Amino acid sequence: MPNLSRRLLMAAAAATLIALGACSGASTAGSADGDMTMGDPNAPVKLTEYASLSCVHCATFNNEVFPELKSKYIDTGKVHYTFKEFLTPPAEVAAAGFLLARCAGEDKYFNVIDSIFHSQREMFTSGDVRGTLLRIAQSAGLSEAEFQACVSDEEGLRALNARIDKTQRETRITATPTFAINGKVVKEGEMSIEELDAAIAAAQN
C-alpha cells in the first residue's frame, strides 16, 4: 500500500509541475502542516473523513451532506472532525488542490477545499484544471505567482506524500470517502446525514 502511494505521488508531482505550468525551484512559505480539523477537540465523538479532491463521491458528500453535518454536530461542539488527505486519479488534480489549500493557510484551508469540491465537475468537464484552481487561489488571496510557486513546491509534495503514507500504514484505508468514528471505520463510500445521525448516536452510548 505505501509503495502504491509513493508511485502515485511521484506521478502527481511530475504531472503537477508540467500540467500547471509552475515555475521550477520556487518555494512557498506559510503552508499548514499536519491533519486539518474542525470543532472542539474535546468533543465526545471524533469523526475522521478520508477523502480525495478528485473523488466524485467525496465531492457529493461535501456538497450535499457536509453542510448539515457541520451545523448540526461540529458547530455545536458534539463532534470533532478530522480531514485526512488522500489521492485518487487524476492524482495530479488532487495533489495540486491539497497544495493550494495548504498554501492558503489554516484559516482558509476548508474554504478552499469546499471551493475545489464545488468546482470539480467544471474542472473535469472543461479540462481547465489550472484555470479553475487559479481562480480559487485568487479568491483566497493568492497572486498568480504565489499560486504557481505553491503547486510546484517540492517540499509540500513530500509532506503530502509523508502524510498519506503514514495514514496508509496506520489504517490500511483503500477507498474514498471512508469514515471512521472514534477510531473505528463505519463506512466506505458516501454517508447520508441519516447514517451519520445513527453512527454518532451509537458512539455516544
Z-matrix of the N, CA and C atoms (Angstrom, degrees):
N
C 1 1.463
C 2 1.518 1 112.91
N 3 1.353 2 120.50 1 -52.04
C 4 1.447 3 119.77 2 177.38
C 5 1.523 4 113.12 3 -59.02
N 6 1.360 5 117.96 4 -35.07
C 7 1.453 6 120.27 5 178.97
C 8 1.519 7 110.97 6 -64.06
N 9 1.311 8 117.25 7 -40.24
C 10 1.450 9 121.52 8 176.51
C 11 1.517 10 110.03 9 -60.44
N 12 1.330 11 116.47 10 -42.96
C 13 1.458 12 120.93 11 179.64
C 14 1.518 13 111.18 12 -61.55
N 15 1.317 14 117.53 13 -42.65
C 16 1.458 15 120.19 14 -178.86
C 17 1.519 16 110.60 15 -65.74
N 18 1.328 17 117.99 16 -42.15
C 19 1.462 18 120.41 17 178.56
C 20 1.517 19 110.36 18 -62.56
N 21 1.331 20 115.94 19 -41.86
C 22 1.448 21 121.14 20 -179.65
C 23 1.519 22 110.51 21 -61.70
N 24 1.321 23 116.01 22 -44.02
C 25 1.453 24 119.64 23 -177.04
C 26 1.519 25 112.37 24 -73.30
N 27 1.319 26 118.67 25 -32.50
C 28 1.449 27 119.68 26 175.16
C 29 1.525 28 109.77 27 -62.14
N 30 1.334 29 116.19 28 -41.64
C 31 1.463 30 119.89 29 176.89
C 32 1.528 31 110.53 30 -65.94
N 33 1.321 32 115.53 31 -40.13
C 34 1.460 33 119.60 32 -179.52
C 35 1.516 34 111.16 33 -63.55
N 36 1.333 35 116.28 34 -41.71
C 37 1.456 36 119.72 35 -179.10
C 38 1.523 37 110.65 36 -62.44
N 39 1.334 38 116.62 37 -48.12
C 40 1.460 39 120.22 38 -178.55
C 41 1.525 40 110.97 39 -63.17
N 42 1.327 41 115.66 40 -45.30
C 43 1.454 42 119.44 41 -177.90
C 44 1.522 43 111.69 42 -66.58
N 45 1.335 44 116.02 43 -36.54
C 46 1.463 45 119.44 44 178.79
C 47 1.515 46 110.54 45 -64.27
N 48 1.319 47 117.02 46 -44.98
C 49 1.457 48 120.96 47 -179.34
C 50 1.520 49 111.56 48 -61.69
N 51 1.338 50 116.46 49 -38.71
C 52 1.456 51 120.49 50 -176.18
C 53 1.529 52 111.40 51 -83.58
N 54 1.325 53 116.33 52 -52.34
C 55 1.459 54 120.18 53 -172.53
C 56 1.513 55 113.28 54 -67.53
N 57 1.319 56 117.54 55 -31.78
C 58 1.457 57 119.69 56 -178.65
C 59 1.524 58 112.47 57 -93.88
N 60 1.317 59 117.50 58 1.05
C 61 1.448 60 120.38 59 174.47
C 62 1.511 61 113.40 60 61.91
N 63 1.321 62 117.14 61 36.54
C 64 1.458 63 120.18 62 -175.76
C 65 1.514 64 110.80 63 -77.58
N 66 1.333 65 115.24 64 159.69
C 67 1.457 66 121.24 65 179.34
C 68 1.521 67 109.48 66 -84.64
N 69 1.314 68 117.90 67 124.65
C 70 1.452 69 120.16 68 -179.86
C 71 1.511 70 110.40 69 -70.75
N 72 1.344 71 115.49 70 150.61
C 73 1.441 72 120.80 71 176.74
C 74 1.511 73 114.17 72 81.59
N 75 1.327 74 118.22 73 -0.70
C 76 1.455 75 120.22 74 -179.36
C 77 1.506 76 109.93 75 -79.30
N 78 1.320 77 115.67 76 153.48
C 79 1.458 78 119.97 77 176.85
C 80 1.512 79 108.93 78 -126.40
N 81 1.329 80 115.65 79 158.69
C 82 1.453 81 120.53 80 -176.49
C 83 1.514 82 109.41 81 -125.57
N 84 1.309 83 116.70 82 133.82
C 85 1.459 84 121.40 83 178.90
C 86 1.513 85 109.61 84 -103.95
N 87 1.311 86 115.96 85 152.47
C 88 1.452 87 120.48 86 171.82
C 89 1.512 88 115.30 87 84.48
N 90 1.335 89 119.02 88 11.09
C 91 1.455 90 120.29 89 178.88
C 92 1.527 91 110.12 90 -69.51
N 93 1.318 92 115.70 91 142.43
C 94 1.463 93 120.08 92 179.23
C 95 1.529 94 109.47 93 -82.29
N 96 1.325 95 117.02 94 146.66
C 97 1.460 96 122.14 95 -179.93
C 98 1.522 97 109.77 96 -116.64
N 99 1.355 98 115.40 97 161.67
C 100 1.460 99 119.56 98 176.41
C 101 1.515 100 112.42 99 80.04
N 102 1.332 101 115.66 100 176.92
C 103 1.465 102 120.73 101 178.84
C 104 1.525 103 110.24 102 -73.21
N 105 1.315 104 116.52 103 144.31
C 106 1.453 105 121.70 104 -179.71
C 107 1.530 106 109.49 105 -95.88
N 108 1.319 107 115.16 106 140.76
C 109 1.463 108 119.78 107 -173.55
C 110 1.520 109 111.69 108 -134.34
N 111 1.327 110 114.88 109 164.61
C 112 1.462 111 123.49 110 175.20
C 113 1.521 112 108.55 111 -136.26
N 114 1.327 113 115.67 112 146.50
C 115 1.456 114 120.04 113 172.09
C 116 1.510 115 114.14 114 94.22
N 117 1.319 116 114.23 115 -175.37
C 118 1.458 117 122.75 116 -176.86
C 119 1.526 118 110.43 117 -77.52
N 120 1.335 119 118.10 118 119.53
C 121 1.469 120 119.90 119 179.06
C 122 1.529 121 113.04 120 -60.45
N 123 1.328 122 116.36 121 -20.14
C 124 1.464 123 120.22 122 179.63
C 125 1.531 124 113.06 123 -94.33
N 126 1.311 125 117.04 124 8.30
C 127 1.467 126 120.38 125 178.39
C 128 1.531 127 109.75 126 -59.76
N 129 1.337 128 117.38 127 147.26
C 130 1.466 129 120.26 128 -176.44
C 131 1.523 130 114.42 129 -68.90
N 132 1.318 131 116.91 130 -22.37
C 133 1.463 132 120.83 131 -178.06
C 134 1.526 133 109.27 132 -116.36
N 135 1.330 134 115.64 133 128.03
C 136 1.461 135 121.90 134 177.95
C 137 1.528 136 108.25 135 -107.78
N 138 1.326 137 116.19 136 113.21
C 139 1.470 138 121.82 137 -179.66
C 140 1.523 139 108.91 138 -107.62
N 141 1.330 140 116.32 139 127.15
C 142 1.459 141 121.73 140 177.72
C 143 1.519 142 109.20 141 -118.37
N 144 1.328 143 115.26 142 130.87
C 145 1.464 144 120.88 143 174.47
C 146 1.520 145 108.73 144 -113.50
N 147 1.336 146 116.30 145 130.15
C 148 1.460 147 122.95 146 173.86
C 149 1.520 148 106.28 147 -102.18
N 150 1.341 149 117.34 148 116.51
C 151 1.458 150 119.33 149 -171.01
C 152 1.523 151 111.78 150 -144.98
N 153 1.323 152 114.78 151 157.20
C 154 1.463 153 122.72 152 177.12
C 155 1.521 154 109.11 153 -123.81
N 156 1.323 155 116.13 154 142.54
C 157 1.458 156 120.45 155 -179.26
C 158 1.526 157 112.81 156 -72.97
N 159 1.331 158 117.65 157 -12.45
C 160 1.460 159 120.19 158 176.29
C 161 1.529 160 111.95 159 -103.14
N 162 1.317 161 116.46 160 8.85
C 163 1.471 162 122.62 161 -179.88
C 164 1.525 163 109.21 162 -90.90
N 165 1.333 164 116.26 163 119.64
C 166 1.466 165 121.26 164 -177.30
C 167 1.527 166 111.18 165 -64.16
N 168 1.313 167 117.28 166 -40.70
C 169 1.465 168 120.28 167 -179.01
C 170 1.535 169 111.33 168 -68.51
N 171 1.330 170 115.99 169 -31.92
C 172 1.469 171 119.44 170 175.87
C 173 1.525 172 110.28 171 -65.97
N 174 1.325 173 116.22 172 -39.75
C 175 1.465 174 120.33 173 178.25
C 176 1.521 175 110.74 174 -64.49
N 177 1.325 176 116.93 175 -41.78
C 178 1.462 177 120.42 176 179.06
C 179 1.521 178 110.48 177 -61.49
N 180 1.325 179 117.05 178 -44.21
C 181 1.461 180 120.14 179 178.01
C 182 1.522 181 110.53 180 -61.52
N 183 1.324 182 116.40 181 -47.33
C 184 1.463 183 120.36 182 -179.37
C 185 1.524 184 111.81 183 -59.10
N 186 1.312 185 116.22 184 -44.40
C 187 1.458 186 120.45 185 -172.99
C 188 1.520 187 113.57 186 -78.82
N 189 1.339 188 116.64 187 -31.30
C 190 1.462 189 119.24 188 -171.81
C 191 1.528 190 114.78 189 -108.99
N 192 1.325 191 117.80 190 -25.55
C 193 1.472 192 120.35 191 -174.01
C 194 1.532 193 112.25 192 -115.39
N 195 1.315 194 116.48 193 -40.70
C 196 1.460 195 119.39 194 -173.25
C 197 1.528 196 114.46 195 -57.13
N 198 1.346 197 120.13 196 -39.26
C 199 1.473 198 118.14 197 -179.83
C 200 1.533 199 113.14 198 -56.71
N 201 1.332 200 117.50 199 -39.71
C 202 1.460 201 119.87 200 178.67
C 203 1.530 202 111.04 201 -72.75
N 204 1.321 203 116.79 202 -38.69
C 205 1.465 204 120.10 203 175.11
C 206 1.529 205 110.42 204 -57.34
N 207 1.307 206 116.08 205 -45.15
C 208 1.467 207 120.81 206 -178.03
C 209 1.524 208 111.77 207 -63.79
N 210 1.329 209 116.12 208 -48.90
C 211 1.465 210 118.96 209 -176.43
C 212 1.527 211 112.09 210 -69.82
N 213 1.319 212 116.50 211 -33.43
C 214 1.458 213 121.19 212 -174.78
C 215 1.521 214 113.26 213 -82.85
N 216 1.317 215 116.89 214 -35.44
C 217 1.461 216 119.63 215 -171.95
C 218 1.535 217 114.64 216 -122.63
N 219 1.333 218 117.54 217 -42.52
C 220 1.465 219 119.46 218 -174.92
C 221 1.520 220 110.91 219 -76.23
N 222 1.321 221 116.10 220 -48.02
C 223 1.468 222 120.18 221 -178.08
C 224 1.528 223 112.82 222 -68.79
N 225 1.316 224 116.67 223 -19.79
C 226 1.469 225 120.50 224 -178.63
C 227 1.529 226 112.84 225 -95.20
N 228 1.328 227 117.22 226 2.23
C 229 1.452 228 120.88 227 176.77
C 230 1.515 229 115.09 228 81.99
N 231 1.329 230 117.17 229 11.38
C 232 1.461 231 120.23 230 -178.62
C 233 1.533 232 112.75 231 -87.54
N 234 1.334 233 115.96 232 -25.88
C 235 1.466 234 120.82 233 -175.65
C 236 1.527 235 109.57 234 -134.37
N 237 1.324 236 115.68 235 135.12
C 238 1.457 237 121.71 236 169.46
C 239 1.516 238 107.08 237 -101.94
N 240 1.335 239 116.27 238 123.38
C 241 1.465 240 122.97 239 -171.73
C 242 1.526 241 110.69 240 -107.75
N 243 1.333 242 115.50 241 132.33
C 244 1.463 243 121.40 242 175.93
C 245 1.520 244 109.13 243 -121.61
N 246 1.330 245 115.28 244 132.58
C 247 1.467 246 121.75 245 179.59
C 248 1.519 247 108.61 246 -104.95
N 249 1.324 248 117.03 247 119.14
C 250 1.463 249 122.74 248 -179.87
C 251 1.529 250 109.32 249 -104.09
N 252 1.327 251 115.85 250 118.66
C 253 1.462 252 120.98 251 -178.46
C 254 1.520 253 111.25 252 -72.17
N 255 1.330 254 115.15 253 137.76
C 256 1.456 255 122.60 254 179.74
C 257 1.522 256 107.92 255 -139.71
N 258 1.314 257 117.53 256 161.27
C 259 1.462 258 121.28 257 176.71
C 260 1.517 259 111.02 258 -118.59
N 261 1.338 260 114.84 259 133.09
C 262 1.459 261 121.97 260 170.66
C 263 1.521 262 107.01 261 -132.85
N 264 1.334 263 118.40 262 157.45
C 265 1.464 264 120.39 263 -179.60
C 266 1.538 265 111.78 264 -61.59
N 267 1.333 266 118.03 265 143.93
C 268 1.463 267 127.14 266 -9.11
C 269 1.527 268 111.20 267 -71.98
N 270 1.327 269 115.49 268 115.70
C 271 1.461 270 121.30 269 -172.24
C 272 1.520 271 112.87 270 -61.14
N 273 1.353 272 116.96 271 -31.35
C 274 1.457 273 118.93 272 -178.43
C 275 1.529 274 111.76 273 -66.20
N 276 1.330 275 116.61 274 -30.52
C 277 1.466 276 119.97 275 178.33
C 278 1.526 277 110.08 276 -69.47
N 279 1.332 278 115.61 277 -47.60
C 280 1.467 279 119.66 278 179.20
C 281 1.529 280 110.89 279 -62.25
N 282 1.334 281 116.70 280 -43.73
C 283 1.462 282 120.27 281 -178.80
C 284 1.524 283 111.15 282 -62.50
N 285 1.327 284 116.92 283 -46.45
C 286 1.464 285 120.34 284 179.82
C 287 1.521 286 110.94 285 -62.12
N 288 1.331 287 116.48 286 -40.14
C 289 1.462 288 120.11 287 179.59
C 290 1.519 289 112.36 288 -64.20
N 291 1.321 290 116.61 289 -42.68
C 292 1.467 291 119.66 290 178.95
C 293 1.523 292 111.35 291 -66.73
N 294 1.335 293 116.75 292 -39.97
C 295 1.462 294 119.68 293 176.96
C 296 1.524 295 110.33 294 -60.29
N 297 1.326 296 116.05 295 -43.94
C 298 1.459 297 120.56 296 179.77
C 299 1.527 298 111.23 297 -62.19
N 300 1.311 299 117.56 298 -45.32
C 301 1.469 300 120.77 299 -179.76
C 302 1.520 301 110.86 300 -61.26
N 303 1.335 302 116.93 301 -38.97
C 304 1.463 303 120.61 302 178.53
C 305 1.528 304 110.68 303 -66.56
N 306 1.326 305 116.61 304 -41.95
C 307 1.461 306 120.07 305 -178.94
C 308 1.528 307 111.74 306 -65.50
N 309 1.314 308 117.12 307 -29.42
C 310 1.468 309 120.74 308 -179.63
C 311 1.527 310 111.10 309 -67.02
N 312 1.347 311 117.06 310 -22.70
C 313 1.457 312 121.37 311 178.92
C 314 1.509 313 112.32 312 102.40
N 315 1.328 314 114.75 313 160.94
C 316 1.463 315 120.13 314 -175.68
C 317 1.522 316 112.81 315 -59.13
N 318 1.333 317 117.14 316 -37.11
C 319 1.460 318 119.63 317 -176.15
C 320 1.524 319 112.57 318 -72.16
N 321 1.342 320 117.10 319 -19.44
C 322 1.472 321 120.39 320 -179.34
C 323 1.525 322 112.65 321 -113.21
N 324 1.325 323 116.85 322 -1.43
C 325 1.465 324 120.61 323 -174.22
C 326 1.523 325 112.06 324 -53.93
N 327 1.320 326 117.62 325 -53.89
C 328 1.461 327 119.68 326 -175.29
C 329 1.524 328 112.27 327 -70.69
N 330 1.325 329 117.85 328 -27.93
C 331 1.464 330 119.59 329 174.80
C 332 1.524 331 110.89 330 -65.35
N 333 1.333 332 116.06 331 -40.70
C 334 1.461 333 119.86 332 177.84
C 335 1.519 334 110.68 333 -67.32
N 336 1.321 335 117.25 334 -44.21
C 337 1.467 336 120.75 335 177.27
C 338 1.532 337 110.12 336 -56.07
N 339 1.324 338 116.28 337 -45.90
C 340 1.463 339 120.99 338 179.86
C 341 1.527 340 110.79 339 -62.14
N 342 1.317 341 117.82 340 -43.10
C 343 1.465 342 121.45 341 -179.82
C 344 1.524 343 111.12 342 -63.43
N 345 1.327 344 116.77 343 -40.14
C 346 1.468 345 119.87 344 179.43
C 347 1.522 346 110.41 345 -66.47
N 348 1.319 347 117.60 346 -43.88
C 349 1.468 348 119.84 347 178.02
C 350 1.528 349 110.69 348 -61.03
N 351 1.323 350 117.22 349 -41.63
C 352 1.467 351 119.99 350 179.70
C 353 1.526 352 112.01 351 -69.77
N 354 1.333 353 117.39 352 -22.42
C 355 1.465 354 121.14 353 -179.79
C 356 1.526 355 112.23 354 -99.52
N 357 1.332 356 116.87 355 2.60
C 358 1.464 357 120.26 356 -174.53
C 359 1.526 358 112.48 357 -58.93
N 360 1.322 359 116.53 358 -46.66
C 361 1.471 360 119.80 359 -178.93
C 362 1.531 361 110.26 360 -60.69
N 363 1.334 362 116.01 361 -42.38
C 364 1.465 363 120.71 362 178.63
C 365 1.526 364 111.01 363 -60.00
N 366 1.337 365 116.76 364 -44.51
C 367 1.467 366 120.62 365 179.53
C 368 1.515 367 111.50 366 -61.09
N 369 1.325 368 116.05 367 -46.29
C 370 1.453 369 119.93 368 -176.85
C 371 1.524 370 111.80 369 -70.37
N 372 1.328 371 117.24 370 -33.88
C 373 1.468 372 121.18 371 -178.99
C 374 1.520 373 111.68 372 -74.62
N 375 1.326 374 116.00 373 -44.86
C 376 1.463 375 120.41 374 -176.82
C 377 1.520 376 113.07 375 -83.99
N 378 1.340 377 115.98 376 -27.22
C 379 1.456 378 120.07 377 -175.00
C 380 1.516 379 113.71 378 78.50
N 381 1.326 380 116.50 379 0.96
C 382 1.466 381 120.71 380 -177.94
C 383 1.527 382 110.01 381 -92.59
N 384 1.324 383 115.91 382 72.06
C 385 1.467 384 120.82 383 -179.15
C 386 1.522 385 110.65 384 -64.05
N 387 1.322 386 116.15 385 -46.70
C 388 1.454 387 119.62 386 -176.77
C 389 1.534 388 111.25 387 -61.77
N 390 1.325 389 116.67 388 -46.10
C 391 1.460 390 120.15 389 -178.31
C 392 1.517 391 112.35 390 -62.63
N 393 1.314 392 116.42 391 -40.38
C 394 1.462 393 120.58 392 179.99
C 395 1.523 394 110.78 393 -67.47
N 396 1.330 395 116.77 394 -46.62
C 397 1.463 396 119.99 395 -179.95
C 398 1.525 397 111.71 396 -66.62
N 399 1.328 398 116.60 397 -35.96
C 400 1.462 399 119.56 398 178.25
C 401 1.523 400 110.63 399 -63.43
N 402 1.308 401 116.70 400 -42.43
C 403 1.469 402 120.08 401 177.87
C 404 1.533 403 110.77 402 -60.51
N 405 1.315 404 116.72 403 -42.63
C 406 1.466 405 120.79 404 178.50
C 407 1.527 406 110.23 405 -65.14
N 408 1.332 407 116.12 406 -41.82
C 409 1.461 408 120.39 407 178.52
C 410 1.525 409 111.03 408 -59.94
N 411 1.323 410 116.57 409 -44.92
C 412 1.461 411 120.44 410 -178.83
C 413 1.527 412 111.31 411 -66.10
N 414 1.320 413 116.98 412 -35.15
C 415 1.466 414 119.78 413 177.38
C 416 1.532 415 111.30 414 -68.24
N 417 1.344 416 116.16 415 -22.13
C 418 1.471 417 121.16 416 177.67
C 419 1.526 418 111.65 417 -91.46
N 420 1.333 419 116.61 418 2.57
C 421 1.452 420 119.97 419 175.36
C 422 1.514 421 115.69 420 98.27
N 423 1.337 422 118.77 421 7.31
C 424 1.457 423 121.61 422 179.22
C 425 1.526 424 110.02 423 -93.47
N 426 1.321 425 116.25 424 143.45
C 427 1.452 426 121.22 425 174.03
C 428 1.528 427 109.07 426 -80.96
N 429 1.329 428 116.61 427 169.90
C 430 1.462 429 118.98 428 178.24
C 431 1.526 430 111.18 429 -63.16
N 432 1.326 431 116.31 430 -38.73
C 433 1.465 432 119.51 431 178.44
C 434 1.528 433 111.15 432 -64.09
N 435 1.325 434 116.73 433 -40.29
C 436 1.468 435 120.74 434 178.54
C 437 1.525 436 110.38 435 -66.84
N 438 1.316 437 116.60 436 -37.95
C 439 1.466 438 121.08 437 177.16
C 440 1.523 439 110.29 438 -62.11
N 441 1.334 440 117.30 439 -46.85
C 442 1.462 441 120.99 440 -178.93
C 443 1.529 442 110.96 441 -62.90
N 444 1.324 443 115.65 442 -41.12
C 445 1.461 444 118.84 443 178.15
C 446 1.516 445 110.77 444 -64.96
N 447 1.311 446 115.89 445 -38.39
C 448 1.465 447 121.09 446 -177.60
C 449 1.518 448 112.02 447 -62.94
N 450 1.331 449 117.12 448 -51.45
C 451 1.466 450 119.52 449 -173.80
C 452 1.524 451 112.70 450 -76.50
N 453 1.337 452 117.67 451 -5.54
C 454 1.466 453 119.99 452 175.20
C 455 1.524 454 111.93 453 -109.90
N 456 1.312 455 116.80 454 10.67
C 457 1.466 456 121.22 455 -176.12
C 458 1.527 457 110.10 456 -73.19
N 459 1.332 458 116.16 457 106.06
C 460 1.462 459 120.58 458 -177.74
C 461 1.521 460 112.02 459 -65.01
N 462 1.311 461 116.91 460 -34.96
C 463 1.466 462 119.75 461 177.52
C 464 1.528 463 110.73 462 -64.03
N 465 1.339 464 115.89 463 -39.79
C 466 1.462 465 120.03 464 177.38
C 467 1.511 466 112.05 465 -64.02
N 468 1.341 467 116.59 466 -39.30
C 469 1.454 468 120.58 467 177.49
C 470 1.527 469 111.47 468 -65.44
N 471 1.328 470 115.94 469 -40.47
C 472 1.468 471 118.77 470 177.78
C 473 1.528 472 111.03 471 -64.00
N 474 1.326 473 116.31 472 -38.94
C 475 1.466 474 119.77 473 178.82
C 476 1.523 475 110.74 474 -66.02
N 477 1.333 476 116.98 475 -40.50
C 478 1.460 477 121.24 476 176.87
C 479 1.522 478 110.48 477 -62.02
N 480 1.323 479 115.52 478 -44.67
C 481 1.466 480 121.44 479 177.66
C 482 1.526 481 110.48 480 -57.63
N 483 1.337 482 115.91 481 -44.91
C 484 1.466 483 120.50 482 -178.34
C 485 1.522 484 111.39 483 -64.53
N 486 1.335 485 116.81 484 -41.11
C 487 1.473 486 119.58 485 179.42
C 488 1.521 487 111.34 486 -63.59
N 489 1.320 488 116.79 487 -42.58
C 490 1.467 489 119.85 488 -177.88
C 491 1.524 490 110.87 489 -70.22
N 492 1.322 491 117.01 490 -42.11
C 493 1.464 492 119.68 491 177.75
C 494 1.528 493 110.70 492 -60.43
N 495 1.325 494 116.64 493 -42.24
C 496 1.464 495 120.92 494 179.30
C 497 1.532 496 110.28 495 -62.23
N 498 1.320 497 116.20 496 -44.01
C 499 1.462 498 120.14 497 178.90
C 500 1.521 499 111.45 498 -60.97
N 501 1.332 500 116.57 499 -43.53
C 502 1.463 501 119.61 500 -178.58
C 503 1.521 502 111.83 501 -68.17
N 504 1.318 503 117.61 502 -37.30
C 505 1.460 504 119.86 503 177.60
C 506 1.524 505 111.30 504 -64.69
N 507 1.319 506 116.11 505 -37.30
C 508 1.459 507 120.16 506 -174.21
C 509 1.527 508 113.43 507 -85.31
N 510 1.321 509 118.04 508 -26.70
C 511 1.469 510 119.68 509 -170.26
C 512 1.517 511 115.37 510 -123.53
N 513 1.324 512 118.14 511 -23.44
C 514 1.471 513 122.10 512 -176.33
C 515 1.532 514 111.72 513 62.33
N 516 1.315 515 117.30 514 29.85
C 517 1.462 516 120.71 515 177.13
C 518 1.523 517 108.88 516 -67.60
N 519 1.341 518 117.25 517 134.84
C 520 1.462 519 121.48 518 -177.48
C 521 1.519 520 113.26 519 -126.26
N 522 1.329 521 119.12 520 -3.87
C 523 1.468 522 120.65 521 -176.04
C 524 1.523 523 110.14 522 -138.28
N 525 1.329 524 114.98 523 153.16
C 526 1.463 525 120.25 524 175.20
C 527 1.524 526 109.44 525 -128.01
N 528 1.335 527 118.17 526 143.24
C 529 1.461 528 123.14 527 -9.47
C 530 1.527 529 111.45 528 -75.90
N 531 1.311 530 115.69 529 152.62
C 532 1.460 531 122.69 530 169.78
C 533 1.520 532 107.60 531 -126.61
N 534 1.335 533 115.85 532 141.27
C 535 1.457 534 120.66 533 -176.97
C 536 1.523 535 110.01 534 -121.70
N 537 1.326 536 115.10 535 135.86
C 538 1.460 537 121.34 536 176.35
C 539 1.520 538 108.96 537 -127.84
N 540 1.309 539 115.99 538 140.75
C 541 1.464 540 121.46 539 176.95
C 542 1.521 541 108.30 540 -121.82
N 543 1.324 542 114.81 541 125.23
C 544 1.471 543 122.14 542 -177.69
C 545 1.528 544 111.19 543 50.78
N 546 1.337 545 114.58 544 41.30
C 547 1.458 546 120.93 545 174.33
C 548 1.512 547 115.98 546 85.84
N 549 1.336 548 117.83 547 -2.02
C 550 1.466 549 120.92 548 -178.24
C 551 1.528 550 109.82 549 -114.00
N 552 1.335 551 115.84 550 128.16
C 553 1.462 552 119.72 551 178.47
C 554 1.522 553 109.60 552 -65.02
N 555 1.337 554 115.98 553 127.70
C 556 1.463 555 120.81 554 179.55
C 557 1.526 556 112.31 555 -107.75
N 558 1.351 557 116.91 556 -23.23
C 559 1.464 558 117.87 557 177.31
C 560 1.518 559 110.91 558 -166.48
N 561 1.335 560 115.23 559 142.04
C 562 1.454 561 122.54 560 166.51
C 563 1.515 562 106.75 561 -103.21
N 564 1.320 563 117.02 562 124.16
C 565 1.461 564 121.39 563 -175.83
C 566 1.521 565 110.34 564 111.61
N 567 1.323 566 115.17 565 172.60
C 568 1.460 567 120.41 566 -178.60
C 569 1.531 568 111.54 567 -57.53
N 570 1.326 569 115.83 568 145.55
C 571 1.465 570 121.64 569 172.54
C 572 1.523 571 108.61 570 -116.10
N 573 1.305 572 115.73 571 138.23
C 574 1.460 573 120.76 572 173.94
C 575 1.524 574 108.55 573 -82.37
N 576 1.309 575 117.02 574 165.65
C 577 1.459 576 119.31 575 177.97
C 578 1.520 577 110.23 576 -65.61
N 579 1.319 578 117.14 577 -30.27
C 580 1.469 579 120.10 578 177.96
C 581 1.525 580 110.76 579 -67.26
N 582 1.321 581 117.08 580 -40.35
C 583 1.465 582 120.36 581 177.04
C 584 1.532 583 110.73 582 -65.98
N 585 1.318 584 116.13 583 -39.17
C 586 1.465 585 119.64 584 177.42
C 587 1.518 586 110.93 585 -65.94
N 588 1.329 587 116.81 586 -41.56
C 589 1.474 588 120.44 587 177.05
C 590 1.527 589 110.05 588 -54.06
N 591 1.327 590 115.95 589 -48.05
C 592 1.466 591 120.97 590 -177.18
C 593 1.532 592 111.40 591 -66.54
N 594 1.331 593 116.07 592 -43.62
C 595 1.464 594 119.72 593 -177.51
C 596 1.538 595 111.20 594 -67.73
N 597 1.301 596 117.25 595 -38.62
C 598 1.460 597 120.94 596 179.60
C 599 1.518 598 110.34 597 -69.75
N 600 1.340 599 116.42 598 -40.65
C 601 1.461 600 120.00 599 177.55
C 602 1.529 601 110.99 600 -62.16
N 603 1.324 602 116.59 601 -41.76
C 604 1.462 603 120.51 602 179.53
C 605 1.521 604 111.08 603 -63.99
N 606 1.322 605 116.71 604 -35.92
C 607 1.465 606 121.09 605 -178.40
C 608 1.526 607 111.54 606 -71.49
N 609 1.310 608 116.76 607 -21.31
C 610 1.463 609 120.64 608 -179.84
C 611 1.516 610 112.56 609 -86.42
N 612 1.326 611 117.28 610 -12.96
C 613 1.471 612 121.60 611 -178.13
C 614 1.528 613 111.76 612 -84.50
